[in-house]
Structure formats: C-alpha cells, structure tokens
Amino acid sequence: MRSSCAHHHHSCSSTVPTSHSSSSPSSRAAKSHLTGRRSHHHPSQRKSITSVKIFQQDNGQKTIDDGMPTRDEEQEAIEALEAILEKDKFKKLVYEPQGYLLQTVQEGQSGERVTIEVGPTAEKKSQRKFLFKKVLATESSIIAYEALRPLGIVFEVDTFGFLRVVDFNPTSKAYQRDAVQRLQPATSMSQSPAIGDVLRGFTAVSIKYGPRAALLGDLSGTKRMVVTYGVDNQTSRSIFKALASGTVADGPMTLVLERAKDPKERTNWKPEEIPTENVRREAEKKQIFVDDGFSTANATFAALSSAFILLLLAGFS
C-alpha cells in the first residue's frame, strides 16, 4: 500500500484501492517487534495497569492552550500511579504518543526522546518532549524532520507493516535534500528523509471546539491544534488519514523517522503484496446489479413506486 504526501492542500493522501481488511496492513503496523516478530505490545506495555496514564489530546476543557493535559491532571497522574513518571527540564511529563492518545512514560523507559512543538496553529506553540521506541531489528537512529506542506514524500507499507519512505516528488525539498545526501559518503547520517526510513510518528492537526459548540452550535473559541500522532497500534488507514489532516496554512509538519545505520539494511525489505483477487472482490462489491439489468437503486425505486400506487388505490376503494 502506497501513500503520497505531494499534493498541495493536504499533507498526505492514499493512492491505492482500499482493498485491505482491517487487519492488513493496519494491525500489522503495531505487531512488528524489535526482533521482527509480530507482537501487539512492546514488553514495557505489559506492566501493571497502575504504571501508566492515558490522555486524549483534544478532550476539550481539560486541556491547556497547547492541547496537552493540564498541570493539575499531570499532578493527579503522578500521585495516583505507582511508577515514577519521567519529566522534562520544565517539570512537565514526557509522553509516548499512540495515535492521538498520550501515554505517560516511566523513568528509564527505553526509547528516544524527541522535542516537538505543539499547540494552536495560529499561535505560539510550546515545546514538549515525546518518546518513540525503535522497531528495527538492526542498529538505528531516530530522526526528526520538519518541513512545510506539501512534503513530497511517498510512503509504502512493507511486509512487517512498517510505513517506509520509498520515493520523493521531484519538485519537493525532500527530493533536493535526498539528491544532495546521495553525493555524501554512504555512512553519513542526514537529518532529512531517506529511502528506507520507517515512519514512527508525526504532527497532525486536530480540531479543539469551544465550550459552547456542543450545546449551542457556537464555534467561537474553536482552534486548529498541532498534536503529536504515534503510529504504534494504529491501522494504515488511520495513519494515512492523520497524515492528510493538515493544510499549508497550518504551518510546518514534523516527521519522526527511524533509519538503519547500515546503508544496506535500509534497502533490505520488501513491500507488502496485495492479492489481486482481493482487489477484484472489492471492486465487485462496489457494483451490485440485479439479474434483469436494473441497478439495485432502480429496483428499489420501482418497488417503492408500486407500493405507493397500491396504497393510493387502497385509500380510494
């Protein structure tokens, strides 16, 4: 499955038929482990339920202006949980994003910490620290890349369910940077996307409605919020939708990528194959006809018309 981030209004849009079931490559994106085995959960997620706290990033009144949990909520989590939670230098909690959800991080938990700007698209944003686990079975690095939309990056799902960078739009800055990187020694590590990079997370845009929206339909106070989206345990359909959530007017977008340090490992993968039979079946489902040549809609209309005529006749008899 392939997705391009090269158009002018959205950050990303799928370019292949939605012929996958909900378990492919969707659920597989979360099933790949450090060893390459398919497992839903990282070992650190198997601890006591009292060791983590989950927050929704766009839960209305309970978030501060940057869309993150309030200090009171964070303090409640610190007091309620048995684990010692990690904080940044500003005494704010560090989070691991999973989709649009934020999970607290225990001190010493494995993974790379990345600082990302979040908050209203039209206002000054705040810098928050997020944790991203490595998933490749080889030595790798986590890279944060920021650029204006359209990104001009094409992603494709591999056989393990990872979203890989496979191509660039020739008119994009990502393409230009990749061309420059190719002139450098193979062992050099660029901070811009490269072929074979694995997508680990990114900034998406979410709508935070004002307090009067639900009851009165008053949209005053509604804001477009830059939030952090993590790809673990998310379907490919959901990931592509989140990639497409922003517009050019929302400002720059941050991608978090994992890159194998060995250049040979960056190409040591295969794209996921889509059975042609599944594609054919999905196409057939979208075109259902009755045997006499009428479409289903026409047959239904004819049946309703007949019923209406009979109802009129019954009324006048």
Protein Blocks (a to p, Z undefined) as FASTA:
>chain_A
ZZdfkbfkbmbdcfbdcfbcfkbcklmmmmpcfkopacfbdfklmmcfklpccddfkgoj
lpcfkopacfklmmmmmmmpmbdcdddfkopacdddehjbccdddehiacddddddeddf
kbccdddddddddfbfbdcddddddddddekiacdddfkopacdfbdcfkbmklmmmmmm
mmpcfkbccfbdcehiacfbdcdddddddfklmmnopaghiacddddddfehpafklmmm
mmmmpcfknopadddddddfblklmmmccdddddfklmmmmmmmmmccdfkopafklmmm
mmmmmmmmmmmmmmmZZ
